[in-house]
């Protein structure tokens, strides 16, 4: 991707959760980390599956698959570490991803119909339209929330 391709467009990291791909604004992403030891502990935080230690920091890991796909995340290959904003402060948070991530440019356009609060719009990359996720709204969504699309969840559940 060149600077000319980025002109007038936003940058996104495209990530894969299960068999579906989504987009996250690149300015929120810190790094793509290899799968490291996940430390689990008793808690009642929705979607938190544990923590990892990255660069000397404890980073919560959120399994967003129950919200996006309607079931827990399959085995993952990487952690996408992104920043969550809390007013004037922020903290890193990790999302398990199942496939390669890539950087792309595009313009966000609104989606038609009723969409979940964690979907900011859509971006079309190489003919594929992907939901643009709002990480803060996504990780505060109830784990039992219906998937973004019941058709997508049904497709995802097939072997």
N, C-alpha and C positions, 0 to 999 in steps of 0.2 A: 504494500500500500504506500503510495507516494503522497507528498504534500499536496500535489495537484488533485489527487483523488479525494483528499480530505476537505478541500476548499468548499465552504458553505455547508458542510455536513458535520454531524456529531460522530465521535468515535465510540465503538461498542466492543465489548468482549463477548463473543458468542460462546455459550457454554452448553454442555449436554448433560441432562439429568434423565436417566433412563434412556429411552429412545427418542426423546424430544429435545429440541434445541431452543434456547432462549437467549435474549440479549440483556446485558447489564452495561450501564454507562461506564466507559473506560476510565473516566476520572475518579470513579469510586474504587477501582481495583488497585490493590497494592502489589500482589504477586500471585503466581501459580506455583503452589508448593507440592513437593512429592508427598505421597502418603507416609506420614510419620505415625508414631504411636499415639493412639487415641486414649486419653485418660478418662475413664468413666467414673462417676460418683453418684450417690443418691441425691436427687433433686426433683423439683416439680416444675421446672421451667419448660413450657411448651416448645417443642421442636429441638431443644438442645440435647445432643447425644453424648456430649462430653467436651473435653478441651484438648488442644494441642499446644505445644510450646514452640513458638517461632520467634527467632531472633531475640531470645530472652524474655519474651512476653507470653502470658497465658492468653490464648485465643479461643473463645467459645466456638464450637462447631454446631451448625444448624442443619438438620436434615429437612430440607425444604420439599422433598418429594411427596410427603403426605398431602401437602397443600396443592402442589402442582399436578401430581399424578394420581392422588387418592390412595397411595400406599407408600411404605417405607422405601428408602433409596436402595437400589441394587448395589452390588460391589462397585467401589469407585476407584479411579486411577489417580486423582489429584485432589488437592484442596484449592479452591479459589478463595484467596484472602482479599476481602473488600472492607471498606470503611462504612460503618453505620454512624449516622449523624444524630446527635442528641442536643438540639439547640445549638449552642456554641462549642460543644465538645463532640468528640467522636472516638470510636474504638474499632480495632480490627475484629472482623468476624470471618469465620471460614465456612465454606459451603462445599460439601463433597460433590465432585463432578465425575461422570462416568466415561467421558471421552475427551478428545483433544479440545482445547480452546483456541480461538483465533480472534484476531483483531480485524474489525471491519468498520467501514464508514457508511453513513446513511442518514436520512432524515426521518425523525419520528413523525408518524401520522396517527391520528386518532382511530380507534377501532369502533366499528358500528355495534350497536346493541349494548346490553348490560354486561359490563366487565367487572371482574374482581378489583378491589381497591389497590392491590399490589401490581396491577398492570397499568403502566403509564401510557401505553400506546403500542405501536408496532413499527418495526423497521424492516424493509425489504432488502435482502442481500442475495445477490446472484439468483434472483427469481423466487427465493424462499422468504415468506413473511414470518417474522418471529416476534413474540411478545417481548416488550421491553419491561423488565422487572424493576420495581422499587424495593430495594433490599429491606429498608426499615419497615415498610408495611407488610412485606412478605414474612419476615421472621417474627412479627407480632401477630400474624394470623393464627387462628386456632388450628391445631394439628388435625382436627376433625373436619375442617372446612372442605366443601366439595372441590374436586379438581377444577381447573380453569375451564375444562370442556369435558363433559361426560363421554363424548365420543373419543376424545384423546385418551382418557383414562381407560376406556374399554379396549382401545387399540394397544395401549401400553401393557395391559394385563395379559394380552395374548402371548403365547410362547414364541 
